[in-house]
Amino acid sequence: MSVRANRIAEQMKKELGDIIGQKLKDPRIGFVTVTGIDVTGDLQQAKVFISVLGTAKEREDTLIGLSKAKGFIRTEIGQRIRLRKTPEIEFEMDESVAYGNHIESLIRQVNDENEQ
């Protein structure tokens, strides 16, 4: 990723956290954390990685709610970040947080078994 794409990704991450946390009123959207953004080199597309606290159903509902709000979110991003063309946004679950928690619990389990 180019330096410019990195800068735009960081700016988008900051703005998305604000937009999702304060502007969206959709009851399907739970407690969302934007964990990362991959912007293509031509700045046409942005893949937004999110983590959501809650059950699998709540995570799924949050993705649906965010997908429905894509147009609004993109408009807000366009107003906050001055770009000729605002990237298309695609939301994806960031499984790395859940995977890290799973690994941590396995390590804890092994340590507990060794102490006995």
LINTA-V220049 format. One line per field, one symbol per residue. psi: psi as a letter, one per 20 degrees, with the letter a starting at -180 (. if undefined). burial: 1 if it has 9 or more other C-alpha atoms within 8 Angstrom, else 0. Layout:
psi->???
burial->???
This chain:
psi->prgghgghggghgghgggghhhhpjpihoboppohrpopqhjkhqpoppqqpparhghgghgggghhhjgggggggghhhpoqgppqppppqpoihgggghggghgghgggghhh.
burial->00001101111110111111000000011101011010110011111111111000011011111110110011011100000001101111110000000000000000000000
